[in-house]
């Protein structure tokens, strides 16, 4: 089979991590080609599937990205994750949907585009001594910042600028991120594969490695895995890959993000992870032993 792994134009090659998954497919005789999602004039129908990977600028051009999703979908080529999932997951309103379906999520204040908002009043009314502000369409902590204590005038101005562009989320800064770390539980084909425990650098709350955070392989409790699986089960369509990010509070997984577009999947954390990914991919396409295509 021939697979396209969608990347982005500033880094068209596969990441070292995604390269591990590609090699697992190649060992089975399949072809894998990294192609930027915005390359243009690509015959996507020539592939047996398009696997979305390092499309790390989608949040900067969401309308264009969604048009690409529709184009691949119309070509009849299986898109993984599916188009309906990518559309839903690109905007953080999916957290509202999950909360409505009974998933425990971080408390979130939703501010509509253009709303006139007094940040100090909002945080005071909710009793949030520390908070995080982020756009509703964002990735890799883009335009995301933390507030400790009374917000400064610069925080208010920055919020107003974000509201001029779109919807904004305000959430309490969870102390567990600093004290216990943030979990990332990785699933392939709906089944748990492996997990990472991430922590920020001193004085920060962001756990991304490019921002100074660190991530280490870790073993979550069966209860956390079960709770993460329930969150994933609330998604409307089957997913090839998913990363469930959250913190543990009193034995409960509090969901921060459900990453279904372009998460780092930490294939290097477990030698068997690339093979599990490959098996899930082939099963979804009907090539796995005893499987049936979920795209028929």
C-alpha positions in Angstrom: 0.0 0.0 0.0 1.0 3.6 -0.6 0.7 6.1 2.3 1.1 9.9 2.4 2.2 11.3 5.8 1.0 14.9 5.8 3.7 17.4 7.0 4.1 21.1 6.5 6.0 23.2 4.0 8.6 24.6 6.5 9.6 21.1 7.5 8.5 18.8 4.7 10.4 15.8 5.9 9.2 13.4 8.6 10.1 14.1 12.2 12.5 11.6 13.7 9.7 10.3 15.8 7.2 9.8 12.9 10.1 8.2 11.0 9.8 5.3 13.4 6.2 4.7 12.3 7.1 5.0 8.7 9.9 2.5 9.0 7.5 0.0 10.6 5.3 0.3 7.6 8.1 0.0 5.2 9.3 -3.2 6.8 6.0 -4.7 5.8 6.5 -3.6 2.2 4.4 -0.5 2.2 5.4 2.8 0.7 5.4 6.0 2.9 5.9 9.5 1.4 6.1 12.7 3.5 4.1 15.4 1.7 3.3 19.0 3.0 -0.4 19.4 3.3 -0.2 22.7 1.4 2.0 21.4 -1.4 -0.7 22.0 -4.0 -1.4 19.9 -7.1 -1.0 16.6 -5.3 -3.0 13.6 -6.5 -4.2 12.6 -3.1 -6.4 9.9 -4.7 -3.3 8.0 -5.7 -2.7 7.1 -2.1 -4.3 4.3 -0.1 -4.5 6.7 2.9 -3.3 10.1 4.0 -2.1 10.1 7.6 -2.1 13.5 9.2 1.1 14.1 11.1 3.3 17.2 11.5 0.8 19.8 10.1 2.2 22.2 12.6 0.9 25.4 11.0 -2.8 24.4 10.7 -3.8 26.7 13.5 -2.3 29.7 11.7 -4.4 29.0 8.5 -7.4 27.1 9.8 -9.7 27.9 6.9 -7.1 26.8 4.3 -6.4 23.7 6.3 -10.1 22.8 6.5 -10.4 23.3 2.7 -7.5 20.8 2.3 -9.2 18.3 4.5 -12.4 18.6 2.4 -10.4 18.2 -0.8 -8.7 15.0 0.4 -12.0 13.7 1.7 -13.7 14.4 -1.7 -10.9 12.6 -3.5 -12.2 9.4 -1.7 -8.9 8.7 0.0 -9.2 7.6 3.6 -7.9 10.5 5.8 -6.6 9.6 9.2 -7.8 10.9 11.4 -11.1 11.2 9.5 -12.2 14.6 8.2 -15.2 14.8 10.6 -12.7 14.4 13.5 -10.2 17.0 12.1 -13.0 19.5 11.7 -14.3 19.0 15.2 -10.9 18.9 16.9 -9.4 22.0 15.2 -11.4 24.3 17.5 -11.3 23.9 21.2 -15.1 24.0 21.4 -14.7 20.2 21.3 -14.0 20.6 25.1 -17.6 21.8 25.5 -18.9 18.8 23.6 -16.9 16.4 25.7 -18.0 18.1 28.9 -21.6 17.8 27.8 -21.0 14.0 27.2 -19.8 13.6 30.8 -16.1 13.9 30.4 -14.3 15.6 33.2 -12.6 18.7 31.7 -10.7 21.7 33.0 -13.2 24.4 34.0 -13.3 26.8 31.1 -14.7 30.3 30.6 -15.5 30.9 26.9 -15.3 34.4 25.6 -16.9 35.2 22.2 -15.1 37.1 19.5 -15.4 40.8 20.1 -16.6 40.5 23.7 -15.9 43.4 26.1 -14.3 41.7 29.0 -12.7 42.8 32.3 -10.1 40.2 33.0 -9.5 41.2 36.6 -13.3 41.0 37.3 -13.6 37.6 35.7 -10.8 36.0 37.6 -11.9 37.6 40.9 -15.5 36.4 40.5 -14.3 32.8 39.9 -11.6 32.8 42.6 -8.8 31.9 40.2 -5.5 33.2 41.6 -3.7 31.9 38.5 -5.1 31.4 35.1 -4.2 30.5 31.5 -5.5 32.4 28.4 -5.5 30.9 25.0 -7.2 31.2 21.6 -9.9 28.7 20.7 -7.8 27.7 17.6 -4.3 27.1 18.8 -1.5 24.5 19.0 1.9 24.2 20.8 1.0 26.9 23.3 0.6 29.5 20.5 -0.6 32.8 21.9 -1.0 31.1 25.3 0.1 32.7 28.5 -0.3 32.4 32.2 -1.4 35.0 34.8 -0.4 34.9 38.4 -2.2 37.3 40.8 -3.9 40.4 39.5 -3.7 40.7 35.7 -1.6 43.6 34.5 -2.7 46.1 31.9 -0.6 44.2 29.3 -2.7 41.1 30.0 -5.9 43.0 29.4 -4.6 44.5 26.2 -3.4 41.1 25.0 -6.8 39.5 25.7 -8.5 42.3 23.8 -6.2 41.7 20.8 -7.1 38.0 20.8 -10.8 38.7 21.1 -10.5 40.9 18.0 -9.4 37.8 16.1 -11.6 35.1 17.5 -13.0 33.2 20.5 -10.8 32.9 23.6 -10.6 30.4 26.5 -9.7 31.3 30.1 -9.0 28.5 32.5 -7.6 28.1 36.0 -3.9 27.2 36.1 -3.9 23.8 37.6 -1.3 23.5 40.3 -0.9 19.7 39.5 0.8 20.6 36.3 3.8 21.9 38.3 3.5 19.6 41.3 2.7 16.2 39.7 3.1 16.8 35.9 0.8 16.5 32.9 -0.1 13.1 31.5 -0.1 12.3 27.8 -1.8 8.9 27.1 -1.4 7.7 23.6 -4.0 5.5 21.9 -3.8 3.7 18.5 -7.1 2.4 17.0 -8.8 3.2 20.3 -6.5 1.0 22.3 -4.0 2.3 24.9 -0.4 2.1 23.8 1.9 4.1 26.1 2.1 7.2 28.2 4.4 10.1 29.0 4.5 12.3 32.1 5.5 15.9 31.2 6.6 18.7 33.4 7.4 22.4 32.8 10.7 24.1 33.4 11.0 26.0 36.7 8.8 29.1 36.8 6.6 28.1 33.8 3.5 26.1 33.2 3.9 25.0 29.6 5.2 21.5 29.2 6.2 21.6 25.6 9.8 20.4 25.1 10.5 23.3 22.7 9.6 25.6 25.6 11.9 24.0 28.1 9.6 21.3 29.4 10.5 17.6 29.6 8.7 14.4 28.9 9.5 10.9 30.4 7.9 7.5 29.8 5.6 6.6 32.7 3.0 4.0 33.7 -0.4 5.5 34.4 -2.8 3.7 36.7 -5.5 1.4 35.1 -8.1 3.9 36.4 -6.4 6.8 34.5 -6.2 4.7 31.3 -9.9 3.8 31.6 -10.9 7.4 32.1 -8.8 8.5 29.1 -10.4 5.7 27.0 -13.8 7.0 28.0 -12.9 10.5 26.8 -11.8 9.1 23.4 -14.9 6.9 23.1 -17.0 10.1 23.2 -15.5 11.1 19.8 -18.0 10.6 16.9 -15.7 8.6 14.6 -13.0 6.0 15.0 -9.5 7.5 15.3 -6.2 6.0 14.2 -4.3 7.9 16.8 -5.1 10.0 19.8 -3.3 11.7 22.7 -5.2 12.4 25.8 -3.6 15.1 27.9 -4.6 15.9 31.4 -3.7 16.0 35.1 -4.6 13.6 37.9 -6.6 15.1 40.7 -7.8 12.8 43.5 -7.5 9.8 41.2 -9.5 11.5 38.5 -8.2 12.4 35.1 -9.0 16.0 34.4 -8.9 16.5 30.6 -6.9 19.4 29.3 -6.7 18.5 25.6 -7.7 15.7 23.4 -5.2 15.9 20.6 -6.5 14.3 17.3 -4.8 16.3 14.6 -1.0 16.6 14.9 0.2 15.5 18.3 3.7 14.1 18.9 3.0 10.4 19.6 6.3 9.6 21.3 7.0 6.5 19.2 10.5 6.3 20.7 9.1 5.8 24.2 8.2 2.2 23.6 9.9 0.0 21.0 6.6 -1.7 20.2 4.7 1.5 19.7 5.4 1.8 15.9 4.2 -1.7 15.3 1.0 -1.0 17.3 0.4 2.1 15.2 1.0 0.1 12.0 -1.4 -2.7 13.1 -4.1 -0.1 13.9 -3.7 1.6 10.6 -3.9 -1.6 8.6 -6.9 -2.7 10.6 -8.8 0.5 10.0 -8.2 0.0 6.3 -9.3 -3.6 6.3 -5.8 -5.1 5.9 -5.5 -6.4 9.5 -6.0 -10.1 10.2 -9.7 -10.7 10.6 -10.6 -7.0 10.4 -13.1 -5.1 8.3 -12.7 -1.7 6.8 -14.4 1.1 8.8 -14.4 3.2 5.6 -16.7 1.0 3.6 
